Amino acid sequence: MFTGIITDLGRVREVTRPPAGGGDARFVFDTAYDTQTVDMGASIACSGCCLTVVEKGAGWFAVDVSAESLSKTTLGTWDVGMPVNLERSLHLGDELGGHLVYGHVDGVARIVERTADGDSWRFVFEAPEALAPMIAPKGSVALDGVSLTVNEVEGARFGVNIIPHTAQVTTFGERRPGDCVNLEIDMLARYVARLSEALWTRSSG
């Protein structure tokens, strides 16, 4: 479990793609984390995707990624040199600075606008149609692992503000219209939607 507060801006060092027909990919990330304190098998959120450390060394760690994750997230497009938002999993008693983030990506959102808003940036995203009803004004979303508050919603589009600090310490400083990001909706919205679906099925059955 994570909070959506990014603690390191890593980069992709190596990518080993799966052979044609499927299989896992392996990613190696450069990191400022002290990897001596990272256990083998530990979970690290990599731009919002909860991944398991399978190998490590001084200043780097490696993860394996399934074909399912490659197809349902932006991971399939990552290449060497790409910046990646990193967050280590919570320990009992840690401060919950953002909101509860699970690292289970629900879909991919696309940036449609980026405009200056004072010292900040206003981003507008387009969510997949199936996920759009679960995004609410003043609610929380995780975008590439970053906990953000939704400003407004219009159809499948929603806006957030990126303050200068967030732009500096995450990948959002380099994000532009047309880029895609990993989207995780708030867990509460996910369960409410599932409950509503069950109630509707029962009442119409």
Salt bridges, closest charged atoms under 4 A:
ASP30 OD1 - ARG13 NE 2.61
GLU55 OE1 - ARG26 NH1 2.91
ASP64 OD1 - ARG26 NE 2.74
GLU68 OE2 - LYS72 NZ 3.01
ASP94 OD2 - HIS91 ND1 3.68
ASP106 OD2 - ARG190 NH2 2.90
ASP117 OD2 - ARG122 NH2 3.64
GLU126 OE1 - ARG110 NH2 2.90
GLU126 OE2 - ARG157 NE 3.37
ASP144 OD2 - ARG175 NH2 2.73
GLU152 OE1 - ARG122 NH1 3.14
GLU174 OE2 - ARG11 NH2 3.61
ASP179 OD2 - ARG175 NH1 3.98
GLU197 OE1 - ARG194 NH1 3.86
